[in-house]
Amino acid sequence: MAEIKNPDLWIGIGARILAAIALIIVAMIVIKIINRIIGNFFIVKGRSRLKGTDKRNQTLVSVLQNAVTVFIWFVIIMMILESFSLPVRTLLAGAGVVGLAIGFGAQSLVKDIITGFFILLENQFDKGDFIRANTSGATVAEGEVLSFGLRATRIQGWEGELFIIPNGIINEVVNFSRYNAIAMLDINVAVEEDVKRIENILESYFTAHWQEEETLIAKPEVLGLQGIQNGEAIIRVMLETQPMEHFGATRRMRQAIKSHLLEHGIQISVPKMDIQQFDTTKNKGE
């Protein structure tokens, strides 16, 4: 009881609490400074010859900043425990025994981290990429990568749904954002039209106007007559666009081609059905 009333005891506890608060403040400042240094480093790197892609740099910045934050807070917590004369080594040893005991139950966590490390090392995808994540051939998520960590990846789907996927279940990745996209655009015209004339019209139009579509990488290529079906001649055009821009480019080019052909008196055809009338009265009389 006398020890509790001892003012030196409370002064010592207060000093340790103040020291702990000071360590926490220092940790916050150090984390902020290091994170800013990491961000500025990749900004400078982005202006050099070894800049890499912006998506790759953003992914590395996020992973490095998270790793620095975890490491600094771990060190600060150990220092605070030491300042209160707690047996840190004993706690760490006990934590090691407990970790060994639960290690078998944490195999999936270890697998997630190892897989995440190799995804980052092999540069399979970056933040902002549009990917399809598969598990043994079955699609588990498809959409834009919102964030990537060593344990899990966040992907936003077409309809705004958010997928949070442990990295350990990702064993197949289809990345749609690395290379230019190829789209096939079919133009249906009446089978009576002069196909060669239409091809020449399209070639002239693409030569003069293809650069008006900013997402196109090269002039569209007229592949020619793809087939004849239901009274229509199908002329196929191949478009090469920037990654993931082929959907919008195809719609805009279809509208532009339709308007241009209409100016030359050529209308986009619709399927035809040949309906024959039979003399039903003759059948009834028989």
Secondary structure, DSSP 8 states (H G I E B T S, - for coil): -TTTT-HHHHHHHHHHHHHHHHHHHHHHHHHHHHHHHHHHHHHHHHTSTT---HHHHHHHHHHHHHHHHHHHHHHHHHHHHHHTT--HHHHHHHHHHHHHHHGGGGHHHHHHHHHHHHHHHTT---TT-EEEEEETTEEEEEEEEEEE-SSEEEEE-TTS-EEEEEGGG--EEEESSSS-EEEEEEEEEETTS-HHHHHHHHHHHHHHHGGGSTTBSS--EEEEEEEEETTEEEEEEEEEESTT-HHHHHHHHHHHHHHHHHHTT--B-----------HHHHHH-
